[in-house]
Structure formats: structure tokens, C-alpha cells
Amino acid sequence: MKTENKFLIAKASNKTKTIIFAVAAAFSLVMVIGAFGAYFGKTSDGERMEFGGFLAVLILFAGIAAFSILKLIRLRKQKKTLQNYRLYIARLSNDKEKSMEKVARGMCLPLETVESDINTLIKMDLIKNAYIDNHTLVLPEYDLYDKIPDVVLVTVKCDCCGGNSQIPENTIGSCQFCGSPVSAKQ
């Protein structure tokens, strides 16, 4: 699947999950309020809720509400990361060293934020076969070209993610960021 499609699916999935967890959090909080009303007030049949039932309902729905709120916070961070995806790819593709420090300075973000965001993009499979080592993005399969003598590398721009990749001249390769096919044929 093309990375652009994965990117769009990830954005849509993020929106859908946000709606689901917001509804779950709201419903759970309403149920917690209802449990307090049933315990401290009277139910429709004039009886009070037993303490054991109240405690069970309170723990269950408070737990669901807390879980939903934590997921919403995580989804919000993921949304920000997805918004910066193309900026990260553009900055990394134009930096031969793939330095996280340069990206952080260029985007006026803390280094920890940039590394966390890049790790999130790697886990989401939006940056393929990569890892961060010593504040540098490492794309192992593309380092092989440096070890082959007499290979002329050409920089090509990926149509899907906009990243610049270096591949051998007169070949078809893969974008080093998203894995989409790129051509260096003349």
C-alpha cells in the first residue's frame, strides 16, 4: 500500500477513534453521575442503590472514562505528529546526515519531541525500515549504496511523500522514507 494512502487512512482512523473515545468518555461520566444520584438519592421505585452496586458501577464507568480520556490525549498527540509528517520528510530528505538535532532546530521543537514523533511515524509504518541512533535517523538498506564502488547515485523526489531519496542512476528503487517506487531512469 502506498504511504500516501497509509497517511490518509491514519488521519481518518485518528478522527474516527477520537469520536468513539469522546462518546465513551461522555457516556461513562454520565453513568458515574447517575450512580451517585442512585446511591445518594432514590431510584424510580423509591429505593436507594446498595453500596456494593454503587461501588461496582462507579469503578467500572470511572475506569472506562479514565481510559477514554487517556486515549483522547494520545490521539491528540498522534494528530499533531501526522500534521508534521510532510515537514519531517522534507527536512530529513534534504539533510544527508538525517540529523534529528537539525530537524528540531529547523522546526523550533525540542529534540525529544522530534525523536518521539519520528518514532511514532516509524511505528505507524509511514517511515519504513528505519530507527533512530544517536539522534540520527538510520535507513539501513540505503546505506548499502555507499559501499558499492562505481555506483552513481541520483537524487529523486518521491511523488507520494515528497521526500528526496538517492538511488543508483538508471534504476527504479524505493523511496527511503515511505517505500513507494521512485525512478532514476533518464
N, C-alpha and C positions, 0 to 999 in steps of 0.2 A: 504494500500500500504506500502511495506517495506520502511524503512527510507533510505536504500542504494539506492533504486530506486528514491525516492524523491530527494536525494542528486544529483544523476546523472541527473535527469530532471532539477533540479535547475541550475546545471552547464551549461547544454545545452541551457536552456532558457536564462541564462545570456549572453551567447555568441551570440545567435540569436538577443536578444534585443540590444546588443552593436552594431551589424552590422546595424540593422534597424535605430537606432538613429544616428549613424555616417553618414549614407547615407542621412538621413533627414537634419542633420546639414549642411553637404556639399552642398546639393541641395539648401537649404534656403540661405546660404551665397552667392552662385552663383546668385540666384534670386535678392538678395539685391544689389549686384554689377551691375547686369543687369538693375535694377530700376534706379540706379544712372546714368548709361550710357544712358538710355532712357530719363531721365529728363534733364541731362546736355548736352547731345549730340543730335543727331537726329535719329529718327526711320527709318525704311526702306522706308517709304513713304515720308521722308523729314520733318516730323513734330516732334515737341517736345512733350513729355508727359506732361499732365496737372499736376499741383501741387497736387491737391486732389487725383488723381490716383497714383501719385508717393508716397504720404504720406501713402495711404492705403496699397500699395504693400510693402513699407518699414516697416510699423508697423507689418503687417501680417507675412512676412518672417523673420524679425528680431526676432519676438516673437517665431516663430517656431524654429529658430536657437538657441535662448537662452534656450528654454525648452529642446531641444535635447541635448545641451551641459550639462545642469544640470543633466539630466537623465544619460548621459555617466559618469559623475563624481560619481553619486550614484551607478551605476552598477560596476564601478571600485572598490569602497569600498566593495560592496557585494561580488565581486570576491575574494578579499583578505580574507574576512570572511569565504567564502566557502573553501578556501585553508587551513585555520587554523582549520576547523571543526573537523577533526580527532584528532588533537593535543589537542583541548579543551576537547573533550570527554575523551581522555586518561587521561589527567591531573585531570579532575573532578572526574572520576570514581575511581581514586586511592587516592582521598582525602575525608575522611569520613565527614569532615565539609563542603565540597563543597565551599571552600573559594575562592572568586574572587581575593582577595589580593595575595594568594599563587600562583594562576594561573598566575596572572600578573607578579609577581616576577620571576616565573619559565620560562616564555616566554620573559622576558625583555621588557614588554609592559606596557604602562600606565594603571592604573586601569580603567579609563574611557573608554579606547579603548576596554578592555576585556569585561566590562559590556555592552557596546554598541553592540559588536559582539555577545555576548550570547543572548541579547535581539533580535537581528536580526534573529538568529537561532531559537529562540522560535517562533517568528512571522512567520517564514518560515515553522514551524511545524517540524523542524528537531530535536528539543528537546521538548518532549511532556509534557503538564500539569505542566509546571514549571514557576517560576518567581524569580526575584532577590529581596531579602530583606536584608538590612543592609550588603551589599557586600557579600552575601551568596546565592548560588543557592538553591532554595527550590523546592523539588519534593514531594508535599503533600501526594499523595496516597501511597508512600513508607515509610513515617514516621509512618504509622499505625502499621507496624510490631513491632515497638519498644514498643507499648502499649499492645501487646498480650502476656500474660505470657506463658512460656514453649514452645516458638517457637524458633527453632534453625535456624538461618539464615546462608545461604551458599552463598559465592561469586561466581558468574558465569560470564564468558566473553561472550558478545554478538557477534554473528557471523556477524551481519550486520555493526555495527558502531565501534566495538572493545571496547566498554565501559564495565566496571565491575559493575554489579548490585548485590544487596543482595536480595535473595528471600528465603522463607521458604524451608527447606530441603524436598526432595521427592515431589516437586511440579513443575508445569510448570507455569511460570509467564511471565511478560513483562519486557523488558529492560527499566530501569528507564530513559534512555536518548532518545531512539528512538521509544519505544513501540513495538519492534519486539519480538516475542516469544523466551523465554530462558528456559532451562530445568535444574532443580536441582535434577533430578531423578538419582538414582545410579544403 
